[in-house]
Amino acid sequence: MPADLKLLSIKRDGDGLRTEWSDGVAGVVPFRTLRANCPCATCNDERAKPADPFRVLSAREVAAGELVPVAMRPVGHYAYQITWNDGHDAGIFTLDALRTLGRPPA
């Protein structure tokens, strides 16, 4: 990402995050896409394993239902840490990642 490119705003928009950038580009990152691309070590390890067709959801996962962010906090001037309704909060999403994951708003 060019050094002069800035994130002007980030806000909840339906079932995703809407981003607006200093170059005029706007994007929406669906929550499902964010969670599927969580950059933390635990999620990376899980994605590297073969799929388990007999995996049983934990009680916490069942209680959480649809996964949605419940909090976000900036990490320096380069990323956001997202806390999800199932308690997961290890992923730090860089501005580069948010820009890459975003799609044009509908």
N, C-alpha and C positions, 0 to 999 in steps of 0.2 A: 504494500500500500504506500503510495507516495507520501512523503513527510508532510506536505501541505494539505493533504486530504483530512478533513475533520468530520467527526460525527456531530451533527447539529442537534439531533433529538432522537430519543428512543422512548417508545411508550407502548403500552399494551393496546392491541388492536384485535378485538375478537379473540380468536384462538391462536394468536401469534404476537410477535413484537414488530412494530413498525419502526424502521430506521430512516432517517433523512440525513444526507451527506452534503458536504460543502460544494460538491461538484454538480448538485442538482439531482442526483440519483436518489430515489426512494425505494425501499424494499420492505417486504414482510417476510419474517422468518417464522413459520409455523412452530408451535411449541413441540409438536411431535418430531419435527426435524431437529430442533435444538437438542431434545433429549436423546434422539438416536445418534447424534454426533457429539455427545458429551466427551470432552477431551481428557477426563481424569483417568488415572491409571487403572482403576477398578473397571470402568466401562470399556476401556481399550482391551483389557484382559478378557472380559466377557465376550466382546465382539470377535476376538481371535480364536475362541473355542468353537468347535463344531456345535451346531444347534442341537439341543437336547429335546426330543419330542415328548419326553416324559417329565419335563420340568414342572414342578408344582409351585404355584405362587405362594409367597409367604403371606401371613395374615396382614402384615403392614402393606404389602402390595395390593392385596384385595381391598383393604379399607381405603387406600388412596384413590382407587378408581382411575379415572382419566388423569394422567400426569400433567399438572400445570404448575408454573412458577408461583410461589407465594411471596418471594422477596428477591430483590436484586441489589447488589451493592457494587460500586465501582472499585476496581483494583488498579491503583495508580491512574495513569492516563492512557492505559492501553487495553483494558479488559473489564469484564463484568463477571462477578460470581453470582450464580443463580441458585436459590434454594427452592426445591420442589416440594410439593405437598406430601411426598412419601419420605421426606427428611433428607434426601440426597442433596448435598451441597458442595461436592468436591470439584466440580467442573468450573474452570475459569475460561470463559469465552473471550478470546481476543477480538479487537475491532476488526482485524483482518478476517477472522472466522465469521463474524456477523455479516460482514460485507459479502463474503463468498456464499454464505448460506441463504442470503436474502433473494427473494424473487420479486419481480415487479408487482405492486399492489393491484388487486382486481378492480 
